């Protein structure tokens, strides 16, 4: 009887966070971005950003670049075979040997899409508790239009990302970021005189509402929508809230102006996308806390992607430097 050849078992996919220099890579990852570049001689080569639930990595292919570019559309799962390399000059990347479309049975979507480490049920519960503290009836009405359980906007807001890359760039990320900013604004308002807490909390809850329109709903490849590219998240948020205010009979114009100013100014500077700079106590408070939340969110992102045993991240544009995680060294 002829000897039977054992069928080799597939190599288990290595989480990107756990890849080491020289390690073979074989498994399914999601395409986040793709770019066709040219060598000095004019020949094309492919640069991809691929990701899973633990992070992202650059992947490059020097052969069949145009064909591979066609099948590696952003958001698509691809089966990658190659080697993970780390260079002092070029950083870390996957040198691709083979790349093909992934079969449905080869991956689970939740393995490829990063999500908040806090349950959406807890986030929603905390949001509802904060909403209940807003006393002004007009502001409560306005907030209910966006966050009421039957609201169409709420369904989108609950699942939307807070960013494409830098902080809370995952499903439920917008809810997580907005809630943390609003909670911090609520607490800080008690320590600074002259701040209208209801206005500040309302502005904090609505400051990024434009992102529900500005970003797509693909958890494998977060990107700006056409509206996001053409109009920007701040104008989209401003007009969305303004339209809602106009639907509320008798809404106080002065109160509306206070809330809309927070939305327009929350990036803090004209060069950062705000059409106006913060000119009220409430707007300054929301801007400062929002900026803090975004910066600290970058630490969360970097720590999630940091290989085991490492305490320093690489250079990060959002922080203009590297991040240190002393507890890992300890």
N, C-alpha and C positions, 0 to 999 in steps of 0.2 A: 504494500500500500504506500503510495507516494507521500512523502513528508509534506504536511500542510504548512504554508507560510503564514505566520501570524500577521494579522492586519495591524499596522501601527496605529496607536491611538494619537489623536491630534494633540499638539502641544497646547497646554492651557494658556489662555490669553494672560499676559502680564499687565497688571495695572500700570499706567504711565508713571504714577508716583513712585513705583518700585523698580523702574528700569535702571540698570547700571551700565557703566561703560563696557562695551564689548558684548553685551547680552543680545542673544537672538530674539527677535520679535516675530510672533506669528499669531495673529488673531484679528478680531473685528474692532475697528474704531470708527468714530463718526467724523466726517469731514466738517471742520468748522469754516475754513477758508481755503481758497485755491488761487494760484497765480502762475501764469505762464511767463517765464523769463527767458532772456537770450544770453548765450555765451558771447565771448568777444568775436567768435567766428560766425555769429548769427544763428547758430543752432539752438533750438529751444530746450529748456529744462524746466522741470515742474517743482514748484514749492507748495506744500500743503501745510495747513495747521490741522492736526487730527486730535481728537479728544475722547475721554471717557469720563466716568463719574469722579475720578480722582484728579484730573487735570488735563493739560494740553501739551502737545509736543510738535515741533517742526518735523516735517518729513520731506525728503528730497529724492527726486528720480532724474537721472541724467539720460535715460534711454526711453524711447516711445513716449515722450512728454506730451505731445498733442493728443494721442489716443487716450492716455491715462487722464489727462485733463478733462476730456469729454465725459468720462464715466464717474469722475470724482466731484460731482456737484455738491455744493454746500448743503449739509443736512443728510447726506446719504451715508449709510454704513458701508465701509469697504473692508475687505480682508487684506491685511498688510503682512507681507513677509519681508524681513530685512534685519538690519543690525542697528542697535542703539549705540551711538558714539558720542563721546564728550570731548570737546576740544577747547583748550584755553583761548584760542583765537576766535573760533566760530560758535562756541557754546555747544549745547546738546541738540542732537537731531537723530531721526531715524533715516538711515540710508536704505532706501527701498530697493529690494530685489524683484519683488513681484507685487502687483496690486490688482485686485479684481472686485467686482460687485459682491457684496456679502449675501449669502442665502438666508432666508427668514429664520431657519432653524439654528443658525450659527450664533445668534446673539439675543440678548434681552435689552429692550430700549432703556430700562432703568439703569443698566450697567454703563450706558454710554452718555447719559444726560445727568449733569450735576444737579443736585437739589439742596434746598435748605436743610440744615441739620436739626432745625426746630420743626415740629409737626405743624402742618397747616391748621389743624384743629386748635392747637394752643395759640397760634398766631391770631386766628379769628376770634377766639375767646377774649384774648387781651385787647384786641381792637374794639370789640363790642363794649368791654368794660370802660375803655377810654372814651368812646363816643358818649356813653351815658353821663360823663362828667361835664359835658358842654351844656351850659345853662341857657344861653341865649336861644330863644325859640326859632328865630330866623336862621341862625347858623345850624341848629339841629336839623331844620327842614332841608337846608342845602346839603348837609352831609348825608342825610338819608337818601337823597336822590342818587348819590354815588355809591354809598356803602350799605344801603338797605338790602336785605337778603334776597329780595326779588328783583333787584336792579340788574339790568344788563351790564352796566359798567362794573358792578361788583364782581360778576362772574369773570370778566376779563382781568380786572385788577388783581384778584386773588391768585391768578396763575402767571401773571406777567413777570418778566425779568426786570431787575433794576438797572441793568447796564449790559453792554455787549461783552465787555472784558473785565473792567477794573474792580467792581464790587457787586456782590450779590447777582452775578450774571448766571442766573439759573431760575428754574420754575419756582414760583412763590417769592422770588427775590425782591420784587417791588413791595409786596406786603411786608416782608421782614424789614426792609430798609425804612419804609415809611413809618411803620409802627415804632421802631427804635428811635427815629428822629422825633416823632410826636410825643413819645413818652418822656424823652429827655427834655424837650421844650416845656412840657407840662410841669416837670419837676423844677426846672431852672426858673420858670416864671415866678415861682414863690420867693425867690431870693433877690430879685431885681425890682426895685420900685418903678411904678409907672407903666408896667406891662399889662395889657388886657389879655388875660390868659385865654379866654375863649377865642379871641381873634388869632392869637399865636398858635394855639392847638389846631384850629380849623385850617389855617394857612399851612401848617406842617403836614396835616393829613392830605391836603390837596396839592402840595407844591410840585409833585412829580406825576400828577394825574395824566399829563400829556403823553407819558410813556406808554399808556395803554393803547395809544394810536401810533406812536412813533416806532415801536418795536413789533416784530412779527411774533407768531406763537409757535415757532418750531424749536423745541427744547434741544435739538441736536445741533442747530446752527443759528444762534441768535443774531439778528441783523436788523438794520433799520428798514422800515417800510418806505415806499415811495413818499408818503406824506411826511415821514420822519426826516427824510433827506431833503425834501423840497421846502418844508416849513419849519422844522425844528420842534423839539419837545416843549420848549417854553411857550412859543406862540400857540401850539396846539392845546396845551394846558390852559392857557389864558382864555382862549375862545370857547373851550369846552365849559369852563366854569362860568364864564360870562353868560353864555346861552342859558345855562341852568338857572342863574340868578334872574335873568329876564323872564323866566317862566314862573317865578314866585311873585304873586301880586303884592305890591307895597313894600318890596324889599328895600331897606334903608340904603340910599346911594352912598352915604359916607361909609357904612359898614362894608358894602360891596367893594369900594375903592381900597379899603384897608386889606381885604383878603386878596384881591387881584394884584395889589402891589407886591405882596409876599411872593406870589407865583412868578411875577415878572422879574423880580430882583434876587431870587434865591441863589443864583450862581455867583453873586457878589460883585462881579466886575464886568465891564463891557466886553473886554477881550475874552472872557470866559463864556460869553453867550447871553448874558443878561442885557436886555435893552435899556434898563435903568439900574442904578445901584441902590442898595437898601437905604431908605430915608425915614423909616420909623423904627421904634424900639423892637416891635414884633418882627419886622423884616430882618433886622440885624441878628436877632436871636435865632430865627429859623435858618438863615444863611450859615451862621457859625456852627450850629449843631449839625446841619446837613453836610457841611464840609468835613466836620469831625467824623460823622458816620461813614462817609465815603472813604476817608483815609484809613479808619480802623477796619473797614470792610476789606481793604486791600491786604491787610495783615492776615485776615481770615483766609482769603484766597491763596496767598503765598504759603501759609502754613499747611493748607490742604494738599498743596502740590509738592511740598518739601519731602525729599527722600528720607527714609528712616535713618536716624543717626546724625542728620545734618542740623545745624543750628543757625546757619546764615543762608538767606536766599540770594539769588543773583540780583543784578541791578534791575530795579523796577521803575518804569516811567512814572507811575502814579505817585510814588514816594520820592522820586528823584534820588534814589539810593537803594541800599540793600536793607532788608529787615532781619533783625536778630531775635531769636527765640531761645532765651536763656534757659528755660525749663527743660528744653531738649538736651542742652549741654549738661545740665545737672543730672 
